[in-house]
Amino acid sequence: MDLHLHSSASFDCRVPPLEVARRCGHKGLFPIFLTDHDGIDGARSLIEAGTAAIVGEEILTTEGELIGLFLKEPVPARLSLEETVTAIKEQGGLVYLEHPYDTTRRNLREDAIERIAGQIDIVEVFNGRSQPEINCRAEELRSTLGVPGGAGSDAHTLAEIGSVFVEMEAFEGAQDFLRKLRQSKLVTHAGTGVIGRLRRRLPGTP
């Protein structure tokens, strides 16, 4: 599963949701975690078309971005950080902290992360668009918080989909997903010129 994907339902992506779904199917990524910016229309369209998808949203708060997973309704943009976390949790969703410390994105500052630390369910320890040193810092944060690590390509193009993903057991619902994520493996394709394949346990897993 690639836990961080965008479609044309995001302002900065032109790939229709069904094209994302087809590419994921070709790569064996299932179900599809669609995490569009400030909306869930793309994920809803996949579900309406009969495609297995998890509804996510990369939400812009007043202090930076945060992902909600397993949502039922969209969370409005530009709420306070605390209001955003509450809106995710009230739906039974999971708070997924993506690309922390990546200052080229709309990331949360450290003081903001500290304020919601007890409500973060997952930390993205490998983002396909972040530099290695930033991903290493994310691993350190995950370890400090004692939560599962997640990973995703953060794809905005078809070519990026599946550049990093997690291998894990099938799950039923948000809490089962959270439990099984602790046993998952991270798989990434990396290298310059030569494609390397790395499989390892996500940080903190047995």
C-alpha positions as CSV (number, residue, x, y, z in Angstrom):
1,M,0.0,0.0,0.0
2,D,1.2,3.5,-0.9
3,L,-0.1,5.5,2.0
4,H,0.2,9.0,0.4
5,L,-1.2,9.6,-3.1
6,H,-2.8,12.5,-5.0
7,S,-5.1,12.9,-7.9
8,S,-6.6,15.7,-10.0
9,A,-8.9,16.3,-7.0
10,S,-5.8,18.1,-5.6
11,F,-4.9,21.6,-6.9
12,D,-1.4,20.4,-7.9
13,C,-2.1,17.2,-9.7
14,R,-3.6,16.4,-13.1
15,V,-4.0,12.7,-12.9
16,P,-7.7,11.6,-12.6
17,P,-8.5,9.3,-9.7
18,L,-9.4,6.4,-12.0
19,E,-5.9,6.7,-13.6
20,V,-4.3,6.6,-10.2
21,A,-6.4,3.5,-9.4
22,R,-5.3,1.8,-12.6
23,R,-1.7,2.5,-12.0
24,C,-2.0,1.2,-8.4
25,G,-3.6,-2.0,-9.8
26,H,-0.8,-2.5,-12.2
27,K,1.7,-2.2,-9.4
28,G,-0.3,-4.5,-7.0
29,L,-1.0,-1.7,-4.5
30,F,-4.3,-2.4,-2.8
31,P,-6.4,-0.8,-1.4
32,I,-5.8,2.8,-2.6
33,F,-5.0,5.4,0.0
34,L,-6.0,8.7,-1.7
35,T,-4.9,11.7,0.3
36,D,-5.8,14.8,-1.8
37,H,-5.3,18.3,-0.7
38,D,-8.3,19.8,1.3
39,G,-11.0,17.4,0.0
40,I,-12.1,13.8,-0.4
41,D,-14.0,14.0,-3.7
42,G,-11.3,11.9,-5.5
43,A,-11.5,9.1,-3.0
44,R,-15.3,9.2,-3.0
45,S,-15.3,8.9,-6.7
46,L,-13.2,5.7,-6.6
47,I,-15.6,4.2,-4.0
48,E,-18.6,5.1,-6.1
49,A,-16.9,3.4,-9.0
50,G,-16.5,0.2,-7.0
51,T,-12.8,0.6,-6.3
52,A,-11.5,-0.3,-2.9
53,A,-10.1,2.9,-1.5
54,I,-9.4,4.5,1.9
55,V,-10.6,8.1,2.2
56,G,-7.8,10.4,3.2
57,E,-7.2,14.1,3.1
58,E,-4.1,16.2,3.3
59,I,-5.5,19.1,5.3
60,L,-4.0,22.6,5.4
61,T,-4.3,23.9,9.0
62,T,-3.4,27.4,10.2
63,E,0.1,26.0,11.0
64,G,0.8,23.5,8.3
65,E,-0.5,20.3,6.8
66,L,-1.7,17.1,8.4
67,I,-3.3,14.0,6.9
68,G,-6.5,12.4,8.1
69,L,-7.1,8.7,7.1
70,F,-10.3,6.7,7.2
71,L,-12.5,9.8,6.9
72,K,-16.2,9.9,6.3
73,E,-16.5,13.6,5.7
74,P,-14.1,16.3,4.5
75,V,-12.3,18.3,7.1
76,P,-12.3,22.0,6.2
77,A,-9.0,23.7,5.4
78,R,-7.5,26.4,7.6
79,L,-8.9,25.3,10.9
80,S,-6.6,25.5,13.9
81,L,-4.3,22.5,14.3
82,E,-6.3,21.4,17.4
83,E,-9.6,21.8,15.6
84,T,-8.3,19.7,12.7
85,V,-7.2,16.9,14.9
86,T,-10.5,16.9,16.7
87,A,-12.4,16.8,13.4
88,I,-10.4,13.8,12.3
89,K,-10.8,11.9,15.6
90,E,-14.6,12.6,15.8
91,Q,-15.0,10.6,12.6
92,G,-13.0,7.7,13.9
93,G,-10.1,8.7,11.7
94,L,-6.4,8.5,12.2
95,V,-4.0,11.4,12.5
96,Y,-1.1,10.8,10.1
97,L,1.8,13.3,10.4
98,E,3.4,13.5,6.9
99,H,6.8,14.7,5.9
100,P,7.7,16.3,9.2
101,Y,10.8,18.6,9.1
102,D,10.6,19.0,5.3
103,T,10.7,22.8,5.1
104,T,10.2,22.7,1.3
105,R,6.5,21.7,2.2
106,R,3.8,23.1,4.3
107,N,5.1,21.1,7.3
108,L,4.2,21.6,11.0
109,R,6.8,23.3,13.2
110,E,8.3,21.4,16.1
111,D,6.3,23.4,18.7
112,A,3.0,22.5,16.8
113,I,4.0,18.8,16.7
114,E,4.7,18.9,20.5
115,R,1.2,20.3,21.2
116,I,-0.6,17.4,19.4
117,A,2.0,14.7,20.1
118,G,-0.4,12.6,22.2
119,Q,-3.0,12.5,19.3
120,I,-0.7,11.5,16.5
121,D,-1.4,7.9,15.4
122,I,1.2,7.5,12.6
123,V,4.4,9.3,11.5
124,E,5.4,9.2,7.9
125,V,9.0,7.9,8.2
126,F,9.6,7.7,4.5
127,N,8.2,10.2,2.0
128,G,9.2,9.7,-1.6
129,R,9.7,13.4,-2.2
130,S,11.8,14.1,0.9
131,Q,15.5,14.0,1.3
132,P,17.1,11.1,3.2
133,E,18.2,13.2,6.2
134,I,14.6,14.5,6.6
135,N,13.2,10.9,6.5
136,C,15.8,10.0,9.2
137,R,14.6,12.7,11.4
138,A,11.1,11.5,10.9
139,E,12.1,8.1,12.1
140,E,13.6,9.6,15.3
141,L,10.3,11.4,15.9
142,R,8.3,8.2,15.4
143,S,10.6,6.5,17.9
144,T,10.1,9.3,20.5
145,L,6.3,9.2,20.1
146,G,6.1,5.4,20.1
147,V,3.7,5.2,17.2
148,P,3.8,3.1,14.0
149,G,5.7,4.4,11.0
150,G,4.0,4.9,7.6
151,A,5.4,5.5,4.1
152,G,4.2,6.8,0.8
153,S,5.4,8.2,-2.5
154,D,3.5,11.4,-2.1
155,A,2.9,10.9,-5.9
156,H,1.5,13.7,-8.0
157,T,2.3,11.9,-11.3
158,L,1.8,8.4,-12.5
159,A,5.5,7.7,-12.6
160,E,5.9,8.4,-8.9
161,I,3.2,6.0,-7.7
162,G,4.7,3.0,-5.8
163,S,8.2,4.5,-5.5
164,V,7.8,3.6,-1.9
165,F,5.1,1.5,-0.2
166,V,4.4,-0.8,2.8
167,E,3.7,-4.5,2.8
168,M,1.2,-5.5,5.4
169,E,-1.6,-7.9,6.1
170,A,-5.2,-7.2,5.0
171,F,-7.1,-5.2,7.6
172,E,-10.6,-4.2,8.6
173,G,-11.1,-0.7,9.7
174,A,-8.9,2.0,11.1
175,Q,-7.8,0.4,14.4
176,D,-7.0,-2.9,12.8
177,F,-4.9,-1.1,10.2
178,L,-3.1,0.7,13.0
179,R,-2.3,-2.6,14.7
180,K,-1.1,-4.3,11.6
181,L,0.9,-1.4,10.4
182,R,3.3,-2.2,13.3
183,Q,4.2,-5.4,11.6
184,S,4.6,-3.9,8.1
185,K,7.7,-3.7,5.9
186,L,8.8,-0.7,4.0
187,V,9.8,-1.2,0.3
188,T,11.4,1.5,-1.7
189,H,13.0,1.9,-5.1
190,A,16.1,4.1,-4.9
191,G,19.3,4.9,-6.6
192,T,20.8,7.1,-9.3
193,G,20.9,5.3,-12.6
194,V,20.6,1.9,-11.0
195,I,17.3,1.0,-9.3
196,G,17.8,-0.6,-5.9
197,R,15.2,-2.4,-3.9
198,L,15.2,-2.2,-0.1
199,R,12.9,-4.1,2.2
200,R,13.1,-3.5,5.9
201,R,10.8,-3.4,8.9
202,L,9.4,-0.1,9.6
203,P,11.0,1.6,12.6
204,G,9.8,0.2,15.9
205,T,8.3,-3.0,14.5
206,P,9.3,-6.4,15.9
